[in-house]
Structures are given as C-alpha cells and as structure tokens.
Amino acid sequence: MKQHEARSHLPHQLIHDVYVLLDDGDRRALSHVNLTPLEFNLLLQLDLEQGQRLTDVGAKLLCVKSTITRLVDRLERDGLVKRNPDPDDRRAQRLILTPRGAAVRAEALAMHNAAVERRMGLLDEQEQEQLTRLLLKLRDGLAADLAAQQTVEAES
C-alpha cells in the first residue's frame, strides 16, 4: 500500500471505530427507554400534528421501505406513533407522534444528551471546535460527492 493510501485509510478506520463506539453508547443510553438509535432518530423527525410521510422519514434516515415499516410497526404497537392517511395523497400515510411517544422521546432525549455530553467531554472545548470544523468539512464534501455520483448514475 502506498504511503498516501495508508494516510487516508487510517482516518477512515478511526472514524469507523468512533462511530461504532458512539453507536454502542447510544444503544446503552437509549435501552433505558427501550429504543434503538434508529427508532430514536425516527421519533425525532415527528410531531403531534402534521407528522411526516413514511417515505420522507425513510429517505431522511437512509432506510429502505421494509426497514421503516418494521420500525413503525413496533413503535405503533408500543403506542409511540400512529399512522394517518395523507390528506394530499390517498396512497400515502403520515406518521404522527402520539402524546405517549412525545413523553418517551423527551425522556430519551434527556438520556441521550447526558450520554453525549459525558462522552464528548473527553475533548476540551477547543478540541471539540476543531473536530466540529473538520467533520463539517468532511460531511459537506461527502454529501457533494454523493450528489455528483447520483447525477452520474441518473444520466447513465
């Protein structure tokens, strides 16, 4: 492996390792309210009134339809969300947060925020700011690269 490749592979591996550790910490924090990180992120997308189309929620969470359906089935069974017909499209459904779902989401958010503060507290304020700048730059570049790839795929 060339030296340049080795330099670019190490940050990728480290970001992956950090992701795995953060995900595990999120799972542990959210287990107290019986939610997975994906279920928690789904609840964060919803409100008590308008809700979101199932397809839009799936797109935001980068999930295929079958995964969203399974998640929603479980959350609906637990009384955290409900499906309503979309008034603008009879074929679509809107997902709405229930009052119980709002309460669970608030509790989960408090637990998650405390866990994030504890874990990110490993870095001082200046280190957090530097990391944030670098991650924003990387995220924006990756998003632009993805958009360019999707354009190329759509044209071919």
Secondary structure, DSSP 8 states (H G I E B T S, - for coil): --HHHHHHHHHHHHHHHHHHHHHHHHHHHHGGGT--HHHHHHHHT--SSS-EEHHHHHHHTT--HHHHHHHHHHHHHTTSEEEEEETTEEEEEEEEE-HHHHHHHHHHHHHHHHHHHHHHTTS-HHHHHHHHHHHHHHHHHHHHHHHHHHHHHHH-
